[in-house]
Amino acid sequence: MITKGRLVAKHLTGIIEADQGLLIVFDEVYNDVTDSIVNMINEGKFDNPEAMVWVIEEFDRYYREAKQTYFNPQGKPLPAVWAKVFRLIGAGEPASRHVWRVSVLEALVLPIIVHMVHDLPLAVANNLVTQPEALQTNLRDYDRINRLLWDGLNGVQSRVLANYSPALIILSKICGDMDEIIIYHLIKLLRGATWYDAIRLFDLRQEEVDLGKSIKTLLKGHPADEQVARRARRLNQVSKQYREVRADIEERTHYYLDFMLNPPWLFLVIKFIFLGLRFCDGLFLTLADLLDGRSQSAHLAEPQQSELAF
């Protein structure tokens, strides 16, 4: 059970962080959602709390490693989808400079897509390999997360997005609950596809493990060459299928990202909304940056009293 501390990075504050850029929006939302899940675990609301802890830590590890590799490259491979998102939202660059190309909403949605579509099936599949008998309880707990995400959408808007994009709050007032409903069902669809991908990875990885064990058992005795060769061929096929599923997940993640950035003509209204948000967010964050700079300049211009004065 989790009894103390947070599983994610230290809560980030401030309207603009030079070392985070627009990535701070995702970090704050991610922090809030993870805190809510941790509270649910401690309150006993999951059937398999140990598995949930394991999945959260594994899920978090993928993001931590990607972020650390991007900001402090030391020869470690960075998943192409994370490199694409970090570059698109200008992670590490001043937010007021980059927000003209990517709105605050996009800076939140794009990392969510990668973390959910690319990272989550890997974390869930790894957990299922360690606890294959807990498949049904893990699925029920997985569905409970969907409800948590729905309950937290309004809170995300009021606690986080309002600090970075007043235009988005105005848009939400105009649309009523429609934007939350659309986002919720989008997340639910993505999480459904994620579970499907996790099961595909789990089945293939489990077959890999079983084949490996059977080959070792055969090699200890006096096996016929054909038995070992047949299992070895099947093992190669399964390993290839596993790599193909991984590649399919990454390709689909790229597709979702490109769809959000360049929606087809049928969804042209989405493009106009994003363009309008970029303009409004750019004005707001640039003004906030200028006011913050003037405040610092005025503070530096104030006469400083000597410590030796009487």
Beta strands, then each sheet from edge to edge (+ up, - down):
end
